[in-house]
């Protein structure tokens, strides 16, 4: 909220961080020997040029004057220690963490995944799969056994076909063989989706791993995505005598053909109580969302809105479907943001994270081949799996275990990481495997932390946006403390200022008026006659706005003569005016009285007085700052800046 107000209140005079890019930076001016460089001034001037409405501020000398005043305020805020206050540091830290998230991942990878996701949305895949279920943290031995099992099952499926294998092995607990029907992107975990889309129709995929275990996929068919449909249905369950349910659904169908209302019949007869009260209407669905292929095919088989299917039977009973709405896949631009958010929540996010880690290992020259985990393995014990392990008191761990950039991380930090991590449920493995698995997590965590700590020096755009907020927030706090609140709370000063400048606070000539407006001239003529008869506006509304129609609206108030509701050319005298064509409508005004120019009381003028008093305080304060801080301008540098900004 602060930042929104700040951006409206101030020109964006913000600090630009400097980077070692070989470019020579010339000092434009100093504030008590603190340099401000030409690059900063040029960037800020160019950035705000289109935002400045006052042409005088586009003049470089005038703009420089404003920029110097801005720098004086920042110098004063720091001198007062406002950049060290806990509230400021908390708010800045929170913003910094949020902002960093936008710069930490590889945007190219994200964009590629978005494009891939959209292209896959255009195609539906019909597939079967076989799964050998295994715990995500299974031991290497169990993992190998599961892999060998899925390979055998794949070979059997190729030679015998899917159905015989399904009948033989499916138990719904450790072994699964299922017909999945049609699905599309984002309906399955990402590795599964990859296998389905990358396998040709009529082929089995190679074995692949997900968090559920090892799979193989057989692709039955691929087709163009049909989008989604919204339908209403009437359903009769077949838990009664089959012939009775079938006869009943046929009778309902005949009544529909005779012209009876679908919604009314659904409310009367449908056994689907979750939808019958709403006329049988279901939520929109796409391929693979329903547990009934037959129902889905019937729904997508309807062509035109309002079409009604013939009665058919599904796993749940007998149905008649009516098409409410049918939509194709939206264009990429309409779905881009939604896809981006899905990717963040989807298992695709691991692809982004893995690519980030890969890049960071290279960027910070991290060599994992030289890491020796032996000292850590030696202090571990099986107590770890019962969450009872502690770091031995004799373990010092001062030796460097890992180097990331310029940061050296000692063994003790990994030991402490392990101590905290033991509270997480972990399958029992060898102590060597335990150390290696946790070390991978430890490395990733430290890489991400190091990147975020150094992001400001590594990413110019991030540094500029962050610095903008840093100084902007500081400036807001300073102005709030020194000027805005100080002026509001100085009741004596405000009253003195009002008394000294009374002539500036007055009401111009105003009218006590009733303004009637309507889109129809005939209505306004009728209203005009009623106003001349002194009929009250409430009674006029009852008469004119009958039958829930709003034919006339009124403004009843004391209005400035320049108020937008008053027609131009209005004769300022009491009585009812002529009819005006005004603001693309017709208006008539009844002037009850004219109020001459009047002095405002202090309370009436208080808002304007506070604003003017704040402005005066700021001018006086800035005068003090110019005396407190020495500003030296480099005239040669300024001349060069003017040449470059022509």
C-alpha positions in Angstrom: 0.0 0.0 0.0 2.8 2.4 0.9 4.5 1.8 -2.5 1.3 2.6 -4.4 0.9 5.9 -2.6 4.5 6.7 -3.0 4.5 6.1 -6.7 1.6 8.5 -7.1 3.2 11.1 -4.9 6.7 11.2 -6.2 8.6 11.2 -9.4 10.6 8.0 -9.6 14.0 9.4 -8.6 15.6 6.2 -7.7 19.2 4.9 -7.2 20.8 2.8 -9.9 23.3 0.2 -8.8 26.7 0.3 -10.6 28.3 -2.7 -12.2 31.8 -3.5 -13.2 31.2 -3.5 -17.0 34.2 -1.5 -18.1 32.3 1.7 -18.4 33.7 4.8 -16.8 31.3 6.5 -14.4 31.6 10.3 -14.2 30.5 12.0 -11.0 27.7 14.5 -11.7 27.4 15.9 -8.2 28.3 15.1 -4.6 26.2 15.4 -1.4 28.7 15.8 1.4 31.3 13.9 -0.7 28.9 11.0 -1.5 29.1 10.8 -5.3 26.1 10.6 -7.7 27.0 9.5 -11.2 25.9 10.6 -14.6 24.7 7.1 -15.5 22.2 7.2 -12.7 20.9 10.6 -13.6 20.6 9.7 -17.3 18.8 6.5 -16.5 16.3 8.1 -14.2 15.7 11.1 -16.5 15.1 8.9 -19.5 12.9 6.5 -17.5 10.6 9.2 -16.3 10.5 11.5 -19.3 7.2 10.1 -20.6 5.7 10.2 -17.1 6.4 13.9 -16.5 3.4 16.1 -17.4 5.0 19.4 -16.4 7.2 20.5 -19.3 9.4 22.5 -17.0 10.5 19.3 -15.4 11.7 18.0 -18.7 14.2 20.8 -18.7 17.5 19.1 -17.6 18.4 22.0 -15.2 15.0 21.9 -13.5 15.1 18.1 -13.4 18.5 18.2 -11.9 17.3 20.5 -9.2 14.5 18.1 -8.3 17.0 15.2 -8.4 19.4 17.0 -6.0 16.5 17.6 -3.6 15.6 13.9 -3.7 19.2 13.0 -2.9 19.2 15.5 0.0 16.2 13.8 1.5 17.8 10.3 1.2 20.9 11.6 2.8 18.8 13.0 5.7 16.9 9.7 6.1 20.1 7.8 6.5 21.6 10.4 8.8 18.5 9.9 11.0 19.1 6.1 11.0 15.7 5.4 9.4 17.3 2.7 7.1 18.2 0.8 10.3 14.8 0.8 12.0 13.3 -2.7 12.5 9.9 -1.9 10.8 11.7 -0.6 7.7 14.1 -3.6 7.6 11.2 -6.0 8.0 9.2 -4.5 5.2 12.2 -4.2 2.9 13.3 -7.8 3.6 9.8 -9.1 2.8 9.7 -7.3 -0.5 13.2 -8.4 -1.4 12.3 -12.1 -0.9 9.2 -11.8 -3.0 11.0 -9.9 -5.7 13.9 -12.3 -5.9 11.5 -15.2 -6.8 11.0 -13.5 -10.2 14.7 -13.6 -11.0 16.0 -16.9 -9.6 14.7 -19.4 -12.1 15.7 -19.7 -15.8 12.9 -18.0 -17.7 13.8 -19.8 -20.9 13.1 -23.2 -19.3 9.8 -21.9 -18.0 8.8 -20.5 -21.4 9.7 -23.8 -23.1 7.5 -25.7 -20.7 4.6 -23.3 -21.2 4.9 -23.7 -25.0 5.2 -27.5 -24.7 2.2 -27.6 -22.4 0.0 -25.6 -24.8 1.0 -27.8 -27.8 0.1 -30.9 -25.8 -3.2 -29.4 -24.8 -4.1 -29.5 -28.5 -3.9 -33.3 -28.6 -5.7 -36.0 -26.5 -4.0 -39.3 -25.8 -5.8 -42.6 -25.1 -3.5 -44.9 -23.2 -3.2 -48.1 -21.0 -0.5 -48.5 -18.4 1.1 -51.0 -16.2 2.6 -49.9 -12.8 4.8 -51.7 -10.4 4.3 -49.7 -7.2 7.3 -48.8 -5.1 8.0 -46.3 -2.4 9.6 -43.1 -3.6 12.4 -43.5 -1.0 12.8 -47.3 -1.6 16.2 -48.9 -1.1 18.5 -49.4 -4.2 17.8 -53.2 -3.9 14.0 -52.8 -4.0 14.3 -50.2 -6.8 16.2 -52.7 -8.9 13.7 -55.5 -8.3 10.8 -53.2 -9.3 12.6 -52.2 -12.5 13.3 -55.8 -13.4 9.6 -56.6 -12.8 8.3 -53.8 -15.1 10.7 -54.9 -17.8 9.3 -58.5 -17.7 5.7 -57.2 -17.7 6.5 -55.0 -20.7 7.9 -58.0 -22.6 4.8 -60.0 -21.7 2.4 -57.2 -22.9 4.3 -57.0 -26.2 4.0 -60.7 -26.8 0.6 -61.6 -25.2 -1.3 -58.3 -25.4 -2.5 -56.0 -22.6 -5.7 -57.8 -21.6 -4.2 -61.1 -20.7 -1.5 -59.4 -18.6 -4.1 -57.2 -16.9 -6.3 -60.2 -16.0 -3.2 -62.0 -14.6 -1.4 -59.3 -12.5 -3.8 -56.4 -11.6 -4.4 -56.4 -7.8 -4.9 -52.7 -7.2 -2.3 -52.6 -4.5 1.2 -53.3 -5.7 0.5 -54.1 -9.4 -1.8 -52.1 -11.6 -2.9 -52.6 -15.3 -5.4 -50.0 -16.2 -7.2 -48.5 -19.2 -6.9 -44.7 -18.7 -9.0 -43.5 -21.7 -8.3 -40.1 -23.2 -6.4 -37.4 -21.3 -4.4 -34.4 -22.1 -1.6 -32.2 -20.7 -1.5 -31.5 -16.9 -3.9 -34.4 -16.2 -1.0 -36.8 -15.3 2.3 -36.3 -13.5 4.9 -34.9 -15.9 7.1 -38.0 -16.4 3.9 -40.0 -17.2 2.7 -37.3 -19.6 6.1 -37.2 -21.3 6.0 -41.0 -21.9 2.4 -40.8 -23.3 3.0 -38.0 -25.7 6.4 -39.2 -26.8 5.3 -42.8 -27.6 3.8 -43.6 -31.0 0.3 -44.9 -31.4 0.4 -48.8 -31.1 3.7 -48.8 -29.2 4.8 -49.5 -25.7 7.0 -47.0 -23.9 10.3 -47.9 -22.2 10.0 -48.2 -18.4 10.0 -44.9 -16.5 9.9 -43.8 -12.9 7.4 -41.6 -11.1 6.8 -41.0 -7.4 4.3 -44.0 -7.6 6.8 -46.5 -9.0 7.8 -47.9 -12.4 5.4 -47.7 -15.4 5.1 -48.6 -19.0 2.5 -47.0 -21.2 0.8 -48.3 -24.3 -0.7 -45.6 -26.6 -4.0 -46.7 -28.2 -4.9 -43.5 -30.0 -4.2 -39.7 -30.4 -6.7 -37.2 -31.6 -7.3 -33.4 -31.7 -8.5 -32.0 -28.3 -12.3 -31.4 -28.5 -12.2 -28.8 -25.7 -14.8 -28.9 -23.0 -18.6 -29.3 -22.9 -21.3 -28.3 -20.5 -24.3 -30.6 -20.5 -27.5 -31.3 -18.5 -28.6 -34.8 -18.0 -31.6 -36.9 -16.7 -30.4 -40.1 -15.1 -32.4 -43.1 -14.0 -30.4 -45.7 -12.0 -30.9 -49.3 -12.9 -31.1 -50.5 -9.3 -34.8 -51.1 -10.1 -36.0 -53.7 -12.6 -34.0 -53.1 -15.8 -37.1 -53.0 -18.0 -38.8 -50.5 -15.7 -35.8 -48.1 -15.9 -35.5 -48.5 -19.6 -39.2 -47.9 -20.2 -39.2 -44.9 -17.9 -36.2 -43.2 -19.7 -38.0 -43.8 -23.1 -41.2 -42.2 -21.8 -39.2 -39.1 -20.6 -37.5 -39.0 -24.1 -40.9 -39.0 -25.8 -42.1 -36.1 -23.6 -39.0 -34.2 -24.6 -39.7 -34.8 -28.2 -43.2 -33.5 -27.6 -41.7 -30.2 -26.5 -41.6 -30.5 -22.7 -38.9 -28.6 -20.8 -35.7 -30.6 -20.2 -34.9 -28.7 -16.9 -38.4 -29.4 -15.5 -38.3 -33.1 -16.3 -34.8 -33.4 -14.8 -36.1 -31.8 -11.6 -39.0 -34.3 -11.5 -37.4 -37.6 -12.5 -33.5 -37.5 -12.4 -32.0 -39.8 -9.8 -28.8 -37.7 -9.8 -29.6 -35.6 -6.8 -26.5 -33.5 -7.1 -27.7 -32.0 -10.3 -31.5 -32.5 -10.5 -32.4 -29.4 -8.6 -30.4 -27.4 -11.1 -32.2 -28.8 -14.1 -29.6 -31.6 -14.4 -26.8 -29.2 -15.3 -23.2 -30.5 -14.7 -20.0 -28.6 -14.5 -18.0 -28.3 -17.7 -15.6 -31.2 -18.4 -13.0 -32.2 -20.9 -11.7 -35.6 -22.0 -10.7 -38.0 -19.3 -12.4 -36.0 -16.4 -15.4 -38.3 -16.1 -15.3 -41.9 -14.9 -17.6 -42.9 -17.7 -16.3 -43.1 -21.3 -19.7 -43.8 -22.7 -21.2 -40.6 -21.1 -18.2 -38.6 -22.3 -18.5 -39.8 -25.9 -22.3 -39.1 -26.0 -21.7 -35.6 -24.6 -19.0 -34.7 -27.1 -21.1 -36.3 -29.9 -23.7 -33.6 -29.6 -23.1 -30.8 -32.1 -25.4 -27.8 -31.5 -26.4 -26.1 -28.3 -29.8 -27.4 -27.3 -29.3 -30.8 -29.0 -30.6 -33.8 -27.0 -29.2 -37.3 -27.1 -31.2 -40.5 -27.4 -31.4 -42.5 -24.2 -28.3 -44.5 -23.5 -26.9 -46.7 -20.8 -23.7 -46.1 -18.8 -22.1 -47.8 -15.8 -24.4 -45.7 -13.6 -27.8 -46.1 -15.3 -29.8 -44.7 -18.1 -29.3 -41.1 -19.3 -30.5 -38.4 -21.7 -28.1 -35.5 -22.3 -28.7 -32.0 -23.5 -25.9 -29.8 -24.8 -25.6 -26.5 -22.9 -22.2 -25.2 -24.2 -19.3 -26.4 -26.2 -15.9 -24.7 -26.2 -12.6 -25.4 -28.1 -9.1 -24.8 -26.8 -8.5 -21.1 -26.2 -5.6 -19.3 -28.0 -2.1 -19.4 -26.4 -2.3 -15.8 -25.3 -5.5 -16.4 -23.3 -4.0 -19.4 -21.5 -0.4 -18.4 -21.0 -0.7 -17.1 -17.4 -2.9 -20.0 -16.4 -0.3 -22.4 -17.8 2.5 -20.6 -16.1 0.7 -21.0 -12.7 0.0 -24.7 -13.4 3.6 -25.3 -14.1 4.6 -23.8 -10.8 2.2 -26.3 -9.0 2.9 -29.2 -11.4 5.7 -31.8 -11.3 7.2 -29.8 -14.2 8.5 -27.4 -11.5 11.2 -30.0 -10.8 12.5 -29.5 -14.3 12.9 -25.8 -13.6 14.5 -26.4 -10.3 16.9 -29.0 -11.7 18.0 -26.7 -14.5 18.5 -23.9 -11.9 20.8 -26.1 -9.8 22.7 -27.3 -12.9 23.3 -23.6 -13.9 24.3 -22.6 -10.4 26.9 -25.4 -10.1 28.5 -24.1 -13.2 28.2 -20.4 -12.3 29.7 -20.8 -8.9 32.4 -23.3 -10.0 31.2 -26.0 -7.5 33.3 -29.1 -7.7 31.4 -32.0 -6.1 33.9 -34.6 -7.2 36.4 -33.6 -4.5 33.8 -33.7 -1.6 34.7 -36.2 1.1 31.7 -37.3 3.2 33.7 -39.9 5.2 34.0 -37.7 8.3 30.2 -37.2 8.3 29.4 -40.9 7.6 31.7 -41.9 10.6 29.6 -39.8 13.0 26.2 -41.1 11.9 24.4 -44.1 13.5 21.2 -46.0 13.1 19.8 -43.7 15.9 19.1 -41.3 13.0 16.2 -43.3 11.7 14.6 -43.1 15.2 15.2 -39.4 15.3 17.5 -39.9 18.3 20.8 -39.1 16.7 23.0 -36.2 18.0 26.2 -34.7 16.8 29.1 -36.2 18.9 30.6 -33.6 21.3 34.1 -34.6 19.9 33.2 -33.6 16.4 34.5 -30.1 15.6 33.9 -30.1 11.8 36.0 -27.1 11.0 37.3 -28.5 7.7 35.8 -27.0 4.5 33.3 -29.5 3.0 32.0 -27.5 0.2 32.9 -24.2 -1.6 30.3 -22.2 -3.4 31.7 -19.1 -5.1 33.6 -17.3 -2.4 31.8 -19.1 0.4 33.4 -21.9 2.3 31.0 -24.2 4.1 32.5 -26.4 6.9 31.6 -29.9 7.8 29.8 -28.9 11.0 27.1 -27.1 8.9 26.2 -30.3 7.1 26.2 -32.1 10.4 23.8 -29.6 11.8 21.6 -29.9 8.7 21.5 -33.6 9.2 20.5 -33.2 12.9 17.5 -31.0 11.9 16.5 -33.2 9.0 16.2 -36.4 11.0 12.7 -35.4 12.0 11.6 -36.0 8.4 10.4 -39.6 7.8 13.2 -41.4 5.8 13.4 -45.0 4.8 16.2 -46.9 6.4 19.2 -47.1 4.1 23.0 -47.5 4.6 24.6 -44.6 6.4 26.6 -43.8 3.3 23.4 -43.6 1.2 21.8 -41.4 4.0 24.7 -39.0 3.9 24.8 -38.8 0.1 21.0 -38.3 -0.3 20.9 -35.5 2.3 24.1 -33.9 1.0 22.3 -33.4 -2.4 19.5 -31.5 -0.6 22.1 -29.6 1.4 24.0 -28.5 -1.7 20.8 -27.4 -3.4 19.7 -25.4 -0.4 23.0 -23.6 -0.1 23.3 -22.9 -3.8 19.8 -21.3 -3.8 20.7 -19.3 -0.7 24.0 -18.1 -2.1 22.3 -17.1 -5.4 19.7 -15.0 -3.5 22.3 -13.4 -1.3 24.4 -12.3 -4.4 21.5 -11.6 -6.7 21.8 -7.8 -6.3 25.4 -7.8 -7.6 24.7 -10.3 -10.4 21.5 -9.1 -11.9 21.3 -5.5 -12.9 17.5 -5.4 -13.5 16.8 -6.9 -10.1 19.3 -4.5 -8.5 17.6 -1.5 -10.0 14.0 -2.6 -9.1 15.2 -3.5 -5.5 17.0 -0.2 -5.1 13.9 1.7 -6.4 11.9 0.1 -3.6 14.7 0.5 -1.0 15.0 4.3 -1.4 11.3 4.7 -2.2 10.3 3.1 1.0 12.9 5.1 2.9 11.7 8.4 1.4 8.1 7.6 2.2 8.9 7.0 5.9 10.9 10.2 6.0 8.2 12.3 4.4 5.5 10.8 6.6 7.6 11.5 9.7 9.0 14.9 8.9 6.3 16.5 6.9 2.9 14.8 6.5 2.2 13.7 10.0 4.1 16.6 11.5 1.9 19.1 9.6 -1.4 17.3 10.4 -0.6 17.2 14.1 0.5 20.8 14.4 -2.9 22.2 15.3 -1.5 25.6 16.3 0.6 25.9 13.2 -2.4 25.0 10.9 -4.7 27.5 12.5 -2.0 30.3 12.3 -1.4 29.3 8.6 -5.2 29.5 7.9 -5.5 33.0 9.6 -2.5 34.3 7.6 -3.9 33.0 4.3 -7.7 33.3 4.8 -8.1 35.0 1.4 -7.1 31.7 -0.3 -10.0 29.7 1.2 -13.5 30.5 0.0 -16.5 29.1 -1.8 -17.1 30.5 -5.3 -20.6 31.3 -6.3 -22.8 28.2 -5.9 -26.4 27.3 -6.6 -28.9 25.3 -4.5 -30.3 23.2 -7.3 -32.2 20.2 -8.5 -30.8 18.8 -11.7 -33.0 16.2 -13.6 -31.6 14.2 -16.5 -33.0 11.7 -18.9 -32.2 10.0 -22.2 -35.6 11.1 -23.5 -36.5 14.8 -24.2 -40.3 14.1 -23.8 -39.6 12.8 -20.2 -37.6 15.9 -19.3 -40.3 18.1 -20.6 -42.8 16.3 -18.4 -40.4 16.6 -15.4 -40.0 20.3 -16.1 -43.7 20.9 -15.8 -43.9 18.9 -12.5 -41.0 21.0 -11.1 -42.8 24.2 -12.0 -45.7 22.9 -10.0 -43.4 22.4 -7.0 -44.0 18.6 -7.0 -41.5 16.9 -4.7 -38.8 14.8 -6.5 -39.8 11.6 -4.7 -43.3 12.0 -6.1 -41.9 12.8 -9.6 -39.9 9.6 -9.5 -42.9 7.5 -8.5 -44.8 8.9 -11.4 -42.1 8.9 -14.1 -40.1 5.8 -13.0 -43.1 3.4 -13.0 -42.9 -0.3 -13.8 -39.3 -0.7 -12.6 -38.1 1.7 -15.4 -35.5 4.4 -14.5 -36.5 7.2 -16.9 -35.2 10.1 -14.9 -32.4 10.7 -12.3 -31.9 13.7 -9.9 -29.0 15.4 -8.4 -30.1 17.5 -5.4 -27.2 19.5 -3.9 -25.4 22.8 -3.5 -23.3 22.9 -6.6 -20.4 25.0 -7.8 -21.4 26.9 -11.0 -18.8 24.8 -12.9 -20.2 21.5 -11.7 -20.4 19.0 -14.6 -24.1 18.4 -14.0 -25.0 22.0 -14.8 -25.5 22.7 -18.5 -23.4 25.3 -20.1 -25.3 28.5 -20.7 -27.5 28.0 -17.6 -29.0 31.4 -16.5 -28.2 31.8 -12.8 -31.6 32.8 -11.5 -34.1 31.1 -9.3 -36.8 29.0 -11.0 -37.0 26.2 -13.6 -34.6 26.5 -16.6 -35.3 25.6 -20.1 -34.5 22.0 -21.3 -30.9 21.5 -22.3 -29.1 18.9 -24.4 -26.2 18.2 -22.1 -23.7 15.3 -21.6 -25.5 13.2 -24.3 -28.8 13.5 -22.4 -31.5 16.0 -21.7 -31.5 18.1 -18.5 -33.6 20.6 -16.7 -32.5 22.6 -13.6 -34.6 24.1 -10.8 -32.5 26.7 -9.0 -33.8 27.2 -5.5 -31.2 29.8 -4.5 -27.9 31.4 -5.3 -25.1 31.5 -2.8 -22.6 34.3 -3.3 -18.8 33.9 -2.9 -18.3 33.0 0.8 -15.3 32.7 3.2 -14.6 29.1 4.3 -14.3 28.5 8.0 -11.1 26.7 9.2 -13.0 23.4 9.5 -14.4 23.8 6.0 -11.0 24.6 4.5 -9.0 22.2 6.7 -8.1 19.7 3.9 -6.7 22.4 1.7 -5.0 24.1 4.6 -3.2 20.9 5.6 -2.0 20.3 2.1 -0.7 23.9 1.7 0.9 23.8 5.2 2.7 20.6 4.3 4.0 22.1 1.1 5.3 25.2 3.1 6.9 22.9 5.7 8.6 20.9 3.0 10.0 24.0 1.3 11.4 25.3 4.6 12.8 21.9 5.5 14.5 21.6 2.1 16.1 25.0 2.7 17.6 23.6 5.9 18.9 20.5 4.1 20.7 22.6 1.5 22.5 24.4 4.4 23.2 21.1 6.3 24.6 19.2 3.3 27.2 20.5 0.8 26.2 19.9 -2.8 28.9 20.3 -5.5 27.9 20.0 -9.2 30.4 18.9 -11.8 29.6 21.5 -14.6 31.6 19.7 -17.2 29.8 16.5 -16.6 26.5 18.3 -16.6 27.3 19.8 -20.0 28.1 16.4 -21.4 24.9 15.0 -20.0 22.9 17.7 -21.8 24.6 16.9 -25.0 23.8 13.2 -24.7 20.2 13.8 -23.7 19.4 16.2 -26.6 
